[in-house]
């Protein structure tokens, strides 16, 4: 999956979910968010925690070796290594921050 596609997945998930009152999920298939249907690319998992004013999203492809991170407080994209075949890193909360991750 190209960096551009991963960015789109994280951005759409994070922005649409931040409008709900509280949301936590691991999205792997079609999901109704904010009245519309969202579906990540094949074999992509997005872990998201969102409240009315904060969100954190981490995504990754099962064949990829990276987890991608974004949040409302620092909407740049960051990555860290993961084992190929494993799920992306989990999200601990809507205000979680990361350190030691590389900027895309």
C-alpha positions, 0 to 999 in steps of 0.5 A, a space after each residue: 500500500 502506498 504512503 498516499 493510500 495509508 494517509 487517506 485511510 488514516 485521515 478519513 477514519 480519524 476525521 469522521 470519527 472525531 465527530 462522534 461523542 466517543 468511539 473506539 474500534 479496530 476497523 477491518 471491514 465496512 463500518 457506518 460512521 457519521 451516517 456514511 459507510 466507510 471501508 478500509 482497503 483490503 487487509 488494512 486495519 485501523 485502530 481508532 479512539 475518538 471523542 468529541 474533541 480528540 482522536 488518535 488513529 493507527 493503521 497498517 496493512 497485514 503485508 506491510 512492515 509499518 504502523 502509521 499514526 496520526 492525531 488531532 494534536 499533531 496531524 502529521 503522519 508518523 511510522 514505526 516498524 511492525 512485524 509483517 503479518 501482524 496488526 498495527 499498534 493499538 491505541 490507548 486513548 484519544 489523547 495518546 502521543 508517540 515518541 521515537 516514531 519517524 515522520 513520513 
